[in-house]
Amino acid sequence: MADIILLLTTWPDELSARKTAAILLNKNLAACVNILPKMLSMYKWDGEIQTETEHQMLLKTTADRTQKLKQAILDNHPYECPEVLILSVTGGSEEYLNWITGNTK
């Protein structure tokens, strides 16, 4: 079984998140993309506290697809400095983990 990765990113609106998710899924860069409902994000940018609404995206993939997935997100993202956090999955349902592997080839 391949090493499984969970990648986190945020998008400013649901429509652009959906469009990008479809691109990533069609290229087999991710097996599954969850787009969470609108949330409030607060962060510091240029020394000022910013408050915006965003959609969190959770992407499941394999370690060997991670760099291509990351680059595709950066290529399609509207932000100057998009969130891209890559987390290793240390366990889970073997059937689900195998499903991720099968859908990212």
C-alpha positions as semicolon CSV with decimal commas, in nm:
position;residue;x (nm);y (nm);z (nm)
1;M;0,000;0,000;0,000
2;A;0,127;0,348;-0,091
3;D;0,188;0,622;0,164
4;I;-0,127;0,832;0,192
5;I;-0,124;1,212;0,216
6;L;-0,388;1,463;0,329
7;L;-0,334;1,804;0,174
8;L;-0,511;2,111;0,314
9;T;-0,575;2,434;0,127
10;T;-0,831;2,715;0,130
11;W;-1,018;2,890;-0,151
12;P;-1,199;3,223;-0,152
13;D;-1,525;3,089;-0,295
14;E;-1,704;2,760;-0,357
15;L;-1,723;2,792;-0,736
16;S;-1,347;2,825;-0,787
17;A;-1,289;2,547;-0,533
18;R;-1,523;2,316;-0,727
19;K;-1,362;2,401;-1,060
20;T;-1,015;2,327;-0,926
21;A;-1,132;2,008;-0,753
22;A;-1,269;1,880;-1,085
23;I;-0,936;1,951;-1,257
24;L;-0,742;1,768;-0,987
25;L;-0,976;1,468;-0,987
26;N;-0,973;1,443;-1,368
27;K;-0,592;1,435;-1,362
28;N;-0,596;1,162;-1,090
29;L;-0,394;1,389;-0,863
30;A;-0,642;1,334;-0,581
31;A;-0,885;1,051;-0,511
32;C;-1,123;1,267;-0,309
33;V;-1,171;1,637;-0,241
34;N;-1,387;1,765;0,042
35;I;-1,495;2,130;0,019
36;L;-1,618;2,248;0,354
37;P;-1,886;2,516;0,399
38;K;-1,789;2,880;0,421
39;M;-1,581;2,957;0,729
40;L;-1,431;3,265;0,884
41;S;-1,052;3,295;0,852
42;M;-0,845;3,546;1,046
43;Y;-0,478;3,592;0,970
44;K;-0,199;3,847;0,960
45;W;-0,103;3,983;0,618
46;D;0,138;4,273;0,568
47;G;0,131;4,337;0,942
48;E;-0,247;4,377;0,958
49;I;-0,511;4,135;1,086
50;Q;-0,737;4,028;0,801
51;T;-1,081;3,867;0,828
52;E;-1,220;3,683;0,525
53;T;-1,455;3,399;0,442
54;E;-1,301;3,094;0,276
55;H;-1,369;2,729;0,197
56;Q;-1,134;2,467;0,338
57;M;-1,040;2,191;0,095
58;L;-0,921;1,849;0,212
59;L;-0,752;1,643;-0,060
60;K;-0,657;1,277;-0,030
61;T;-0,374;1,144;-0,244
62;T;-0,063;0,927;-0,242
63;A;0,288;1,044;-0,158
64;D;0,405;0,994;-0,517
65;R;0,134;1,234;-0,646
66;T;0,195;1,502;-0,382
67;Q;0,435;1,727;-0,573
68;K;0,221;1,729;-0,889
69;L;-0,090;1,797;-0,678
70;K;0,084;2,080;-0,495
71;Q;0,202;2,235;-0,822
72;A;-0,145;2,208;-0,979
73;I;-0,294;2,387;-0,677
74;L;-0,032;2,664;-0,699
75;D;-0,091;2,696;-1,075
76;N;-0,468;2,734;-1,030
77;H;-0,486;2,931;-0,706
78;P;-0,593;3,297;-0,698
79;Y;-0,397;3,381;-0,380
80;E;-0,048;3,528;-0,377
81;C;0,048;3,293;-0,092
82;P;-0,198;3,001;-0,080
83;E;-0,220;2,759;0,208
84;V;-0,073;2,422;0,114
85;L;-0,020;2,194;0,412
86;I;0,080;1,832;0,354
87;L;0,009;1,581;0,629
88;S;0,109;1,216;0,636
89;V;-0,172;0,974;0,714
90;T;-0,049;0,719;0,968
91;G;-0,344;0,483;0,952
92;G;-0,703;0,428;0,857
93;S;-0,938;0,180;0,699
94;E;-0,728;-0,044;0,475
95;E;-1,010;-0,059;0,221
96;Y;-1,032;0,322;0,203
97;L;-0,655;0,369;0,185
98;N;-0,642;0,116;-0,100
99;W;-0,926;0,305;-0,273
100;I;-0,719;0,626;-0,259
101;T;-0,422;0,444;-0,409
102;G;-0,637;0,298;-0,686
103;N;-0,782;0,636;-0,780
104;T;-0,455;0,826;-0,806
105;K;-0,282;0,617;-1,072
